[in-house]
């Protein structure tokens, strides 16, 4: 992977992609999910409604995340509870921003989240807190 140097935040991501593709011979490259996730993190990319974009280095990712209310209203399709776990179904490709917003909300009921493409697993402190959290998210959506 080619790292962008500090202070080069204004470089266009297309330049980076061109360099990487050039180094790899211009063909298709198969990578695992862990590699892709790590690269997205290192490039400081966040996923929004219009796809991935670079986070300005002067802001943390929490500063650019839409609110849980906005994301729940726009993307949450279904919420199911299993003990202290919530399975939050979203529209395709929306689970990551929903999970990030839940993590950034610092709600006491949320221990953590794991997101796929259209599903977020939310871990609550206990069954009662999961019920409270499910209702809270439903009221927002």
Secondary structure, DSSP 8 states (H G I E B T S, - for coil): -----TT-TTS-HHHHHHHHHHHTTTS-----HHHHHHHHHHTTEEEETTEEEE--TTS-HHHH---HHHHHHHHEEEEEEETTEEEEEESTT-HHHHHHHHHHHT-TTEEEEEE-SSEEEEEESSHHHHHHHHHHHHHH-
